């Protein structure tokens, strides 16, 4: 079973040989550090694994098998932000543990993992304690020898890693004390990164097609790369069940699909349409559990707002059973999709498109001449759908039309956001207006879905001999909410369709 911990640390190196001879200064009295307790020296032997073209290193990930020390075993380090990484560990074994292999699958795919660098370190460890004897941080001084084939490199590195819950401001105080003693923050984010640099084996740059800088093609492909990278980065987060990870992965897939449609006159649809369909499949496979979670939260929130006399019968237990039944197997389905050859083929297709993009003639033009038309084309589509929905009477047909308008609003929002680096404030304002329309229509659609679920819960309750009264009350409240949203739409749309919002686009 893999264990995870959040690392907040800062690495330092000596600026001069004289400073290295003096060693690490005594940090007693620095900020809240009341004592420095020597923990002795330990020998560490780590072998770092990567693909032959160093895909993990290129994205800032490290995967190692280490012996020696209190936490020997396998460790995968995933970047969170500068100086912050999540370390996922697994027991020592001869081969890469399946739990860790799964977390890097979106990057490794069929390339395979091989030993790349060996780091042998002699580590002197000290504990930095506060006045009450509580651990604030670990201070490590490492004498490192890196081996890559016949090439070697050696250096001394100092690392301060915070204990859980300690204010990161402590690292700033330590850095200030270290600077005075001749140490500076290391330029390398990890030992592996420095080892690769010192042995002339830094990860190669990713191939990036897209035509000359300053063209529409270059702009669109930069946006697509950002979404491709976000999709891949969320993969291990989804596997680890991190909050909001499924949502963010679905957003990346939707943005890619939306961009393919918005920029269909920039990229060949014969290439992008099949990839878009695969992205639709992925979002659907990931969405089963997420959609149910959102639905449950909505029903629970509205149930909690009811006065106690209106809650009749075993309502909450019925809701728990219903939710458990609907979510059963949904996470397995999502993980099965991420482990499938179809998903890996989708990622390969995205890479191939970005490396050899199917650009059309319009891609060579300046983005200022192309992006406004693309965004306004999506806006016209939204306007048609909203006008069509507002012309219908209340009922199922109108609900479907409003849902289609919501999807069109989302596409306008994504298009405007993708164009914002070029078109500036006008695109930003249009994106905000489209988001308001999307949010209102999203709440309306959630009400449609909730009413269908509540009707089913009422039927189940009746079949079990329970009162269906509370489910009916909730259903009525959802109907009233949907009606309010429909009444609010004309005013929201009037602001979003103000010609002044579009006048600055071109």
Helices and strands as residue ranges (DSSP letters): E 3-14, H 17-22, E 35-50, H 55-58, E 62-67, E 73-81, E 84-90, H 98-103, H 105-108, E 114-129, E 135-148, E 151-162, H 169-180, E 183-185, H 191-198, H 216-239, H 245-262, H 269-305, G 308-310, H 315-327, H 330-338, H 341-355, G 361-364, H 367-390, H 396-423, H 425-463, H 469-496, H 499-503
